[in-house]
Structure formats: C-alpha cells, structure tokens
C-alpha cells in the first residue's frame, strides 16, 4: 500500500514540483529492463474502448518493446496486493455512489422546485430525467478518453469529478427553471465516465475468475446510490430548502474528489506501460523504446476513433439480436428503478402519510434487498462459476446466465406484491417487502447479462457496454415523466400490474439464451430493419461459421411490416449465442 501514493495525482504533483527528488518512480537499470527488439509488423489495435490485435504498418526501423519487469512486476495492476485491490475497488464504488446519488437526491426537493419556480410536477421531474439522460449520452463522448493510453482512467475520473462539483453550483443558485434543467443535464453528462468504465477499472486489477465478485459489489453500489438519494435529500428538503439537496451532493462529491486526489492510482495497464516507455525514452535518450500502446496509436486517424467511439456501439446494439434483446431487458429494469422515485411518494406519502424524511427511509428496503442477494450470488460464483473457467481463464458466455434466469422471476413478483398490498388496510411493511424483491432481480440480471455480453463480444467489450449504457439510461430517463400520471390514473395496483405483465414478457429471455431453441439465421432483410435506420450501409455482423447470403428477391422485400416484426421477434428469441463474433470494418 505504501506505493499507492506514488501514482496518485498528489504524488505526481509532488514529484513534478521537487524535480523528481520526492515520490520518484524507481525503474530497474536500463540494462536489465525487459525490452524486445522488433523489425516486423507488431500486433495491436485500438477499439476506442479496448486494445486488441491487428497488424501495424512497417515502421521502417527497429524498435524495442517496453513491457513488464517480469511476471511479478509490482506496477502491473494484476500483481497488486489484495489489500490494495480491495481499497481501489472501494474507491471506484464510492465514486459511483457519489455520482449516482445525484440523480435521485434531487427528488426530495421536487416539491420545493415546483413552488419556487411555479412549474408543474412534470417540469420539475425533468431535473431527474435530464440528469439521467446526461449520463446516458456522456459515456459515448467521455468513456473513450479513459481507454486512450496517453490519457488513462485516472485523469478522466478526476477531471470530470472536479467539473461535476463545479457545475452543481449553478444548479444551487439557478435564477430560473431553465438554468436549473440545463445544468442538471450537464452535471449528469460530465459525471458519467465512471458509470460506464468503472467495471473496466475493476477488470484491470482483478483476475477473470475473481472480477465477477468486484463487479457484483460495484453493481450494488450503483443501486445504493440512487436509493440513498431520496433518504438524504428528503430530510434536507424537509428541514431546509430544495437547494440543500444539491448542497449535500456537492459535499459528498467534493469529499470524494479530495480522497481520490490522494489515493487513486492508474489502473490501465496500457497507460502504465505507455508512460513507462515515455519515461525511459527521456532517461536514456533512446527514441526506439516503445510500448504496445505507442504502436497501436501511431497510425490512428480521427475516423478510427469516431468509428470506434460512436458508430460501433450503435452498429452492435442494433444489428446483433442478442444485444438488442438483452439491452431492452436491462433498459426495462433500469426504467422500473427510476419509476420507484415517483411511485414511492404516492404510496408512502399519500396512502401511509409518511413525511419527506420517512418516505426516504422507505427506499432502504431496496438497498437491503440488493445486499441480501449478494450473499447467495457470491456463493454461486465460488461453488459453481469459478470451476467453469478453462486453463486460459475463458468461460462460455451462456454459463454467466443462470443468475439471470433466477432474477427474472423476482421483478414481476415485486411488482404484483408491491401493487396489490399498497393500501391503508395493509401494513406498510408489506409493500416494502415486495419492493425488496426488485433489487434482488436487478442485481442478478445486471451482473449476469453484462458479463454475458462482455464474454460474447470480447473484442468489443467497451463498445458493447457503452451502447448498453446509452439504451438503458435513455429509457430510464423517460419513465419518471409519466409514472406519476400512470399511478394516479390506473391506481397503484393496476399500474404496478401493467409493469409486472411487461416484466413477465421478458422472463423467458435469459433461458432462451442459455438453452437456445431452433438455430434460426439472421437474413439480410431483418438486419436492414434492425439497423437500417442507423446507417444506409453497415458491415454485416453474424456468426463467422454461419454467415448467411444476402436475399434481395422482390418477394422478400415486399413483406408486410407485421410479418417482418413477427420474424424479428422469433429470430431475436431463438438466436444462438455466438462464441466468436466478427465485425468487418
């Protein structure tokens, strides 16, 4: 742990001010450093999200490849001590909570916003939805920066968190509703990187067999953030004004910023080696010392970054049926989470007569459910999943799905119990128990499906997860706008039942992906419908061993919209999970 401070921002500042005399990084002698001479094409590529293997053009000169100082190099994040790994995992989780809480902490002051600016509940709710929409769009622009070796994850986290803190002040002192809403969107946008790349930071430091534990804990933190928001914000708004809810967000995120400045190291191996090569070039005067990241980025053009960062997430999400359907499922779950922020006040304030602070306490049942389900999930990881990895650390994607099969049943159970027990004749603890089933299902579904997507598309993990974040958060941002009207018009019972029936429709999806039915192929007309509205021409994505031929007959293209929709639904539900996907670019 003593070396942790050296790579923090504070350590870098001290090293720079002292001219390297303090907090210096000790490299072995130049003679003993591990470099490899090359005179041929080297292998590396940049996805905008991950580095993979493709050929690089001939450099025309020898170069020495800077690598780790042996298998036990302490600079390699995979070799960090368990204590250091756990501490860095805590930092990522704390940063996630500090940002995620910003969405729902605002809801405690919605009534105050309505009174201050004389606006309707729908307009006031935009403060929540625009924040969520901001961190839906933000990763498409900011997350690729964290994957760029010259930048790395740490600067992106720290710079965006600093701006996040600053942008909350215009929200606090907003003179009108327009200013408040604009800066709520901007704070969500700028705070988004950790929400998309936090999992990648954990994968940097944990081996593949263990990373699922860390991702699971990070997922619980992602649930606890929004859940704690109404609790913290409710008491503040009740005893002060709505502005105090944002002040609390500033205090929390500001403390997190100070903590990270002194304790957060860089976790990206590509960035660590990139900076090592740069440092050794300066020390030795040898310009031929290069890291794999140097080779990967030398010939990169702007179009490559744009393609990897913006085009590919859309391409994958809307042309791959398994991504389309699993992203839709997680979008529904995420939307239901944010529906609670409008449904809970209706149930516990209007029916059970809780005050603002007590209504915030009701959200604790969601956090309790998320924590409880982690115990059997971790037991399953240890007893079952770890044994399914091969000697190379690989696992079949479908082996990730059993928790999702179980979790899919918890969501409709939650909706029906919550909806039909929310009445004065039934004790308030009963709808809370029903609501506790939701995080149990959500945690299992999120962990299983996100790991499944990453294993099914290992070459494009960053693009896949960025697309998932965009779809999931975009849908989640919309539901709070109509949720109050739906619950008031239909009643809590039937509004919850409507959402429960919708959740039931998605229950078969994890099982159909785990035990696929008939192996139906994806033909050209289906791909055109799924992805044609994104781009006029797109690379064909399909199983490399079962690539289909284009069918352009008049009869195929004259199918009715209904027939095409039915065909898409059947193929989405029965599509075989690809073990090895290929994307042509």
C-alpha positions in Angstrom: 0.0 0.0 0.0 3.0 2.4 0.5 3.5 2.6 -3.2 -0.1 3.6 -3.9 0.5 7.3 -3.2 3.3 7.5 -5.8 0.9 7.2 -8.8 -1.8 9.4 -7.4 -2.4 13.0 -8.6 -0.9 14.3 -5.3 2.2 12.1 -5.8 2.6 13.3 -9.4 2.4 16.9 -8.3 5.0 16.4 -5.5 7.2 14.6 -8.0 6.9 17.4 -10.5 7.5 20.2 -8.0 10.5 18.5 -6.5 12.1 17.7 -9.8 11.8 14.0 -9.2 13.6 14.1 -5.9 10.5 13.2 -3.9 8.0 10.4 -4.7 10.2 9.2 -7.6 9.3 6.1 -9.5 12.2 3.6 -9.3 12.9 1.7 -12.5 15.4 -1.1 -12.8 18.6 -0.3 -14.6 18.3 0.3 -18.3 20.5 -2.7 -19.0 18.1 -5.0 -17.2 14.8 -3.6 -18.4 12.7 -6.0 -20.4 12.6 -4.8 -24.0 12.2 -6.8 -27.1 13.7 -5.9 -30.5 11.4 -6.0 -33.4 11.9 -5.5 -37.1 8.5 -6.6 -38.3 4.8 -5.8 -38.0 3.7 -5.5 -34.4 0.3 -6.5 -33.2 -2.1 -4.1 -31.6 -5.3 -2.2 -32.3 -7.5 0.4 -30.6 -11.2 -0.1 -30.4 -11.8 3.3 -28.7 -12.6 1.1 -25.8 -10.1 -1.8 -25.7 -6.8 -2.7 -27.3 -6.9 -5.9 -29.4 -4.6 -7.5 -32.0 -4.3 -6.3 -35.6 -1.2 -5.6 -37.7 0.5 -2.3 -37.7 2.3 -1.0 -40.8 6.0 -1.4 -41.1 7.9 1.2 -39.1 10.9 1.1 -41.3 13.2 0.8 -38.3 14.0 -1.4 -35.3 12.2 -0.6 -32.0 12.4 -2.0 -28.5 9.2 -3.0 -26.9 8.8 -1.9 -23.3 7.0 -4.4 -21.2 6.6 -5.5 -17.6 9.7 -6.1 -15.4 8.9 -9.8 -15.2 5.8 -11.7 -14.2 5.9 -10.3 -10.7 6.3 -6.6 -11.7 4.6 -4.6 -8.9 3.5 -1.9 -11.4 1.2 -4.4 -13.1 -2.3 -3.9 -11.5 -2.9 -7.7 -11.7 0.1 -8.1 -9.3 -1.1 -5.6 -6.7 -1.7 -6.9 -3.1 -5.2 -8.0 -2.2 -5.4 -5.0 0.3 -4.6 -2.5 -2.5 -7.1 -4.1 -4.9 -9.8 -4.1 -2.3 -9.1 -0.4 -1.5 -9.1 0.6 -5.1 -12.4 -1.3 -5.6 -13.8 0.7 -2.6 -12.7 4.0 -4.3 -14.5 3.1 -7.6 -17.6 2.1 -5.7 -17.5 5.3 -3.6 -17.1 7.4 -6.8 -20.0 5.6 -8.4 -22.2 6.3 -5.4 -21.2 9.9 -5.3 -22.3 10.4 -8.9 -25.3 8.1 -9.0 -26.8 9.6 -5.8 -27.1 12.9 -7.8 -30.0 11.6 -9.8 -32.4 10.8 -7.0 -31.2 13.2 -4.3 -33.0 15.8 -6.3 -36.4 14.1 -5.9 -36.6 15.1 -2.3 -36.7 18.8 -3.3 -39.1 18.4 -6.3 -41.9 20.0 -4.4 -39.7 22.9 -3.5 -38.7 23.4 -7.1 -42.4 23.4 -8.1 -43.1 26.1 -5.5 -40.0 28.2 -6.2 -40.3 28.4 -10.0 -44.1 27.9 -10.2 -43.9 24.9 -12.5 -45.8 21.6 -12.8 -44.7 18.3 -11.4 -43.8 17.1 -14.9 -41.4 20.1 -15.5 -39.9 19.6 -12.0 -39.3 15.9 -12.8 -37.2 17.0 -15.8 -34.5 17.7 -13.2 -34.3 14.0 -12.6 -34.8 12.8 -16.2 -32.3 15.2 -17.8 -29.6 14.2 -15.2 -30.1 10.5 -16.2 -30.2 11.4 -19.9 -26.9 13.2 -19.4 -25.1 10.2 -18.0 -26.7 8.1 -20.8 -25.1 10.2 -23.5 -21.9 11.2 -21.7 -20.1 7.8 -21.9 -20.3 8.0 -25.7 -18.0 11.0 -25.6 -16.0 10.7 -22.4 -15.6 6.9 -21.9 -13.3 6.5 -24.9 -10.9 9.1 -23.3 -10.4 6.7 -20.4 -9.4 3.9 -22.9 -6.8 6.1 -24.7 -3.3 5.0 -23.4 -1.9 8.6 -23.4 -4.7 9.7 -21.0 -5.8 6.7 -18.9 -8.6 6.3 -16.5 -7.4 8.3 -13.5 -7.3 11.8 -15.2 -10.7 11.3 -16.7 -12.2 10.4 -13.3 -10.6 13.3 -11.5 -11.1 16.0 -14.1 -14.8 15.1 -14.7 -15.4 14.8 -11.0 -13.9 18.3 -10.4 -16.1 19.8 -13.2 -19.1 17.8 -11.8 -18.6 19.6 -8.4 -18.3 23.0 -10.0 -21.3 22.6 -12.3 -23.6 21.9 -9.3 -23.2 25.5 -8.1 -25.2 26.9 -11.0 -27.9 24.4 -10.0 -27.9 25.6 -6.5 -28.1 29.3 -7.4 -30.3 28.9 -10.5 -32.4 32.0 -11.1 -35.0 30.2 -13.2 -36.1 26.7 -14.1 -34.3 26.7 -17.5 -30.9 27.3 -15.9 -31.6 24.5 -13.4 -32.5 22.0 -16.0 -29.6 22.8 -18.3 -27.1 22.4 -15.6 -28.7 19.2 -14.3 -28.2 17.7 -17.7 -24.6 18.9 -17.8 -23.8 17.5 -14.4 -25.1 14.1 -15.4 -23.2 14.3 -18.7 -19.8 15.2 -17.1 -20.2 12.8 -14.2 -20.8 9.8 -16.4 -17.4 8.2 -17.1 -17.2 6.0 -14.0 -20.7 4.7 -14.6 -19.5 3.2 -17.9 -15.9 2.4 -17.3 -15.9 1.6 -13.5 -16.3 -2.1 -14.4 -13.3 -1.8 -16.8 -11.2 -0.3 -13.9 -12.1 -3.4 -11.8 -11.2 -5.7 -14.6 -7.8 -4.0 -14.8 -6.9 -5.2 -11.3 -8.8 -8.5 -10.7 -8.2 -11.8 -12.5 -11.0 -13.1 -14.6 -12.1 -15.7 -12.1 -12.5 -13.0 -9.4 -13.6 -10.0 -11.2 -17.3 -11.0 -11.1 -17.2 -10.5 -7.3 -15.9 -7.0 -7.7 -18.4 -6.2 -10.5 -21.2 -7.5 -8.3 -20.2 -5.2 -5.4 -19.9 -2.3 -7.8 -23.4 -3.2 -9.1 -24.7 -3.0 -5.5 -23.1 0.4 -5.2 -24.7 1.5 -8.4 -28.1 0.5 -6.9 -27.4 2.0 -3.5 -26.5 5.4 -4.9 -30.0 6.3 -6.3 -31.7 4.6 -3.4 -29.8 6.7 -0.8 -30.7 9.9 -2.7 -34.3 10.3 -1.6 -33.3 9.4 2.0 -30.6 12.0 2.2 -32.4 14.6 0.1 -35.8 14.1 1.8 -34.6 15.1 5.3 -32.7 18.1 3.8 -35.6 19.4 1.9 -38.0 18.8 4.8 -35.9 20.9 7.3 -34.3 23.4 4.9 -35.0 24.1 1.2 -34.7 22.2 -2.0 -31.3 23.8 -2.6 -29.8 21.8 0.3 -30.3 18.6 -1.6 -27.8 19.8 -4.1 -25.5 21.2 -1.4 -25.3 17.7 0.0 -24.4 16.4 -3.4 -21.6 19.0 -3.6 -20.3 18.0 -0.1 -20.3 14.3 -0.9 -18.7 14.6 -4.4 -16.2 17.2 -3.1 -15.0 14.9 -0.4 -14.8 12.1 -2.9 -12.6 14.3 -5.1 -10.2 15.1 -2.3 -10.0 11.4 -1.4 -9.3 10.4 -4.9 -6.6 13.0 -5.4 -4.5 11.4 -2.7 -5.4 7.8 -3.1 -6.5 6.8 -6.6 -3.7 5.2 -8.8 -3.9 4.5 -12.5 -5.3 1.0 -13.3 -5.0 0.8 -17.0 -2.0 -1.5 -18.0 -1.8 0.2 -21.4 -1.4 3.6 -19.8 1.1 2.4 -17.2 3.3 0.9 -19.9 2.8 3.9 -22.2 4.1 6.3 -19.5 6.9 3.9 -18.6 8.1 3.9 -22.2 7.9 7.7 -22.3 9.9 7.9 -19.0 12.6 5.5 -20.3 12.9 7.4 -23.6 13.6 10.6 -21.5 16.0 8.8 -19.2 18.0 7.0 -21.9 17.6 9.3 -24.9 16.6 6.2 -26.9 13.6 7.1 -29.2 13.2 3.4 -30.2 11.8 2.5 -26.8 8.1 2.0 -27.3 5.2 0.3 -25.6 2.5 -1.7 -27.3 0.2 1.3 -26.9 2.6 3.5 -28.8 2.5 1.2 -31.7 -1.3 0.9 -31.6 -1.8 4.7 -31.6 0.9 5.8 -34.0 -1.1 5.4 -37.2 -4.5 6.0 -35.7 -6.7 8.5 -37.5 -9.6 10.6 -36.3 -12.0 8.5 -38.3 -10.9 5.4 -36.5 -11.6 7.0 -33.1 -15.0 8.2 -34.3 -15.9 4.8 -35.7 -14.9 3.0 -32.5 -16.5 5.5 -30.1 -19.7 6.4 -31.8 -20.6 4.3 -34.8 -19.6 0.8 -33.5 -21.8 0.9 -30.3 -24.9 1.7 -32.4 -23.8 -0.9 -35.0 -23.5 -3.7 -32.5 -26.6 -2.8 -30.5 -29.0 -2.6 -33.4 -27.6 -5.3 -35.6 -27.0 -8.1 -33.0 -30.2 -9.7 -31.9 -28.8 -10.9 -28.5 -27.6 -7.4 -27.7 -30.8 -5.8 -28.8 -33.0 -8.0 -26.7 -30.7 -8.1 -23.6 -30.3 -4.3 -23.7 -34.0 -3.9 -23.9 -34.4 -6.1 -20.9 -31.9 -4.1 -18.8 -33.5 -0.9 -20.0 -36.8 -2.1 -18.6 -35.3 -3.0 -15.3 -33.5 0.4 -15.1 -36.7 2.2 -16.0 -38.5 0.4 -13.2 -35.8 1.5 -10.8 -36.4 5.2 -11.6 -40.2 4.6 -11.6 -39.9 3.9 -7.9 -38.8 7.5 -7.3 -42.2 8.7 -8.4 -44.2 5.7 -7.1 -42.9 5.6 -3.5 -44.2 9.1 -2.6 -47.6 8.2 -3.9 -47.7 5.0 -1.8 -45.9 6.0 1.4 -46.8 9.7 1.5 -50.4 9.7 0.1 -51.5 6.3 1.4 -49.5 5.8 4.5 -48.9 9.5 5.3 -45.1 9.4 5.6 -43.3 12.8 5.7 -40.4 13.5 3.3 -37.8 12.1 5.5 -39.8 8.9 6.3 -40.5 8.4 2.6 -36.8 8.5 2.0 -36.3 5.8 4.7 -38.7 3.6 2.7 -36.1 3.3 0.0 -33.8 1.4 2.3 -35.7 -1.7 1.6 -34.3 -1.6 -2.0 -30.7 -1.3 -0.6 -31.4 -4.2 1.9 -32.6 -6.4 -0.9 -29.5 -5.7 -3.0 -27.2 -6.5 -0.2 -29.0 -9.7 0.8 -28.9 -11.2 -2.7 -25.2 -10.7 -3.0 -24.6 -13.5 -0.4 -26.0 -16.4 -2.4 -24.7 -14.8 -5.6 -21.1 -14.9 -4.3 -21.6 -18.4 -3.0 -22.7 -19.5 -6.5 -19.7 -17.7 -8.0 -17.3 -19.6 -5.7 -19.0 -23.0 -5.8 -20.1 -23.2 -9.5 -18.8 -20.4 -11.8 -15.1 -20.5 -10.9 -14.9 -24.2 -11.8 -16.3 -23.4 -15.3 -13.2 -21.4 -16.4 -10.7 -23.2 -18.6 -6.9 -23.1 -18.1 -6.7 -19.9 -20.2 -9.2 -18.1 -18.0 -12.0 -18.3 -20.5 -15.7 -19.2 -19.9 -18.6 -19.9 -22.2 -20.8 -16.8 -22.3 -24.0 -18.8 -21.5 -22.5 -20.0 -18.3 -23.0 -16.5 -17.0 -26.8 -16.6 -17.3 -28.2 -18.9 -14.5 -28.4 -16.0 -12.0 -30.4 -14.0 -14.7 -32.8 -16.9 -15.1 -33.5 -16.8 -11.3 -33.5 -13.0 -11.2 -36.0 -12.6 -14.0 -38.8 -14.0 -11.7 -38.1 -11.5 -8.9 -39.1 -8.5 -11.0 -42.8 -9.4 -11.6 -43.1 -10.8 -8.1 -42.0 -7.4 -6.8 -44.5 -5.5 -9.0 -47.5 -7.6 -8.1 -46.8 -7.8 -4.3 -46.0 -4.0 -4.2 -49.0 -3.0 -6.2 -51.7 -5.1 -4.5 -50.5 -4.6 -1.0 -50.2 -0.8 -1.2 -53.5 0.2 0.6 -54.3 1.5 4.1 -55.7 -1.8 5.2 -52.3 -3.5 4.8 -49.3 -2.6 6.9 -46.7 -0.5 5.2 -44.0 -3.2 5.7 -45.7 -5.5 3.2 -45.2 -3.2 0.1 -41.6 -2.7 1.3 -41.0 -6.4 1.4 -42.5 -6.6 -2.1 -40.2 -3.8 -3.3 -37.2 -5.6 -1.8 -37.6 -8.3 -4.4 -36.8 -5.8 -7.1 -33.1 -5.2 -6.3 -32.7 -9.0 -5.9 -33.7 -9.4 -9.5 -32.0 -6.3 -10.7 -28.6 -7.2 -9.2 -28.7 -10.8 -10.6 -29.8 -9.6 -14.1 -27.3 -6.8 -14.4 -24.3 -8.9 -13.3 -25.2 -11.9 -15.4 -26.2 -10.1 -18.6 -23.3 -7.6 -18.6 -20.8 -10.4 -18.0 -22.6 -12.4 -20.7 -22.3 -9.5 -23.2 -18.7 -9.0 -22.4 -17.8 -12.7 -22.9 -19.9 -13.0 -26.1 -18.1 -10.0 -27.7 -14.6 -10.0 -26.1 -13.1 -7.9 -28.9 -15.6 -5.1 -28.5 -16.4 -5.0 -24.8 -16.1 -1.2 -24.5 -18.4 -0.6 -27.4 -20.9 -3.1 -26.3 -21.1 -1.7 -22.7 -21.2 1.9 -24.0 -24.2 1.0 -26.2 -25.9 -0.8 -23.2 -25.4 2.3 -21.1 -26.9 4.6 -23.7 -30.0 2.5 -24.3 -30.5 1.6 -20.6 -30.2 5.2 -19.3 -32.1 6.8 -22.1 -35.2 4.6 -21.5 -34.7 5.0 -17.7 -34.8 8.8 -18.0 -38.2 8.8 -19.7 -40.3 6.6 -17.3 -40.3 9.1 -14.4 -42.1 11.7 -16.6 -45.3 9.6 -17.0 -45.0 7.4 -13.9 -47.0 9.7 -11.5 -49.8 10.1 -14.0 -49.9 6.4 -14.7 -50.1 5.5 -11.0 -52.8 8.2 -10.3 -54.9 7.3 -13.3 -54.7 3.5 -13.1 -54.1 3.2 -9.3 -51.1 1.7 -7.7 -52.4 -1.8 -8.1 -53.1 -1.8 -11.8 -50.2 0.4 -12.7 -47.9 -2.0 -10.9 -49.6 -4.9 -12.6 -49.1 -3.4 -16.0 -45.4 -3.1 -15.4 -45.5 -6.6 -13.9 -47.0 -8.1 -17.0 -44.4 -6.3 -19.1 -41.7 -7.9 -16.9 -43.3 -11.3 -17.4 -42.9 -10.9 -21.1 -39.1 -10.7 -20.7 -38.8 -13.7 -18.2 -38.1 -16.3 -21.0 -35.2 -14.3 -22.5 -32.3 -15.5 -20.2 -33.4 -19.1 -20.5 -33.8 -18.9 -24.3 -30.2 -17.6 -24.5 -29.0 -20.2 -22.1 -30.7 -23.1 -23.9 -31.4 -21.8 -27.4 -34.1 -23.2 -29.5 -34.0 -23.7 -33.3 -30.9 -22.1 -34.8 -32.6 -19.5 -37.0 -30.3 -17.4 -39.2 -30.4 -13.7 -39.4 -31.2 -12.8 -43.0 -30.5 -9.5 -44.8 -34.0 -8.1 -44.6 -34.0 -8.5 -40.8 -30.7 -6.8 -40.4 -31.9 -4.0 -42.6 -35.0 -3.4 -40.4 -32.9 -3.6 -37.2 -30.1 -1.4 -38.3 -31.2 0.4 -41.5 -32.4 3.5 -39.7 -28.9 4.0 -38.2 -26.9 3.9 -41.4 -27.6 3.3 -45.0 -24.8 0.7 -45.3 -23.4 -1.3 -42.5 -20.9 -4.1 -42.2 -22.6 -7.5 -41.8 -22.3 -8.9 -38.3 -23.1 -12.6 -37.8 -21.5 -15.8 -36.7 -18.4 -16.4 -38.7 -19.2 -20.1 -39.2 -22.8 -19.4 -40.3 -22.6 -16.3 -42.4 -25.8 -16.0 -44.5 -26.2 -15.0 -48.1 -28.0 -11.8 -49.0 -31.5 -12.3 -50.2 -32.8 -9.5 -52.3 -35.7 -11.0 -54.1 -38.9 -9.0 -54.6 -40.9 -11.4 -52.5 -38.6 -10.9 -49.5 -38.6 -7.1 -49.8 -42.4 -6.9 -50.2 -43.1 -8.5 -46.8 -45.6 -6.6 -44.7 -44.4 -4.7 -41.7 -46.3 -7.1 -39.4 -44.7 -10.1 -41.0 -41.3 -8.5 -40.6 -42.0 -7.7 -36.9 -43.0 -11.2 -36.2 -39.9 -12.6 -38.0 -37.7 -10.3 -35.9 -39.3 -11.3 -32.7 -38.9 -15.1 -33.4 -35.3 -14.7 -34.5 -34.4 -12.5 -31.6 -35.7 -15.0 -29.1 -34.2 -18.1 -30.8 -30.9 -16.7 -32.0 -27.9 -18.8 -31.0 -25.3 -17.1 -28.8 -22.1 -16.5 -30.9 -18.9 -17.9 -29.3 -16.8 -15.9 -31.8 -18.2 -12.9 -33.4 -16.6 -11.0 -36.3 -17.1 -7.4 -37.2 -15.8 -6.2 -40.5 -14.7 -2.6 -40.7 
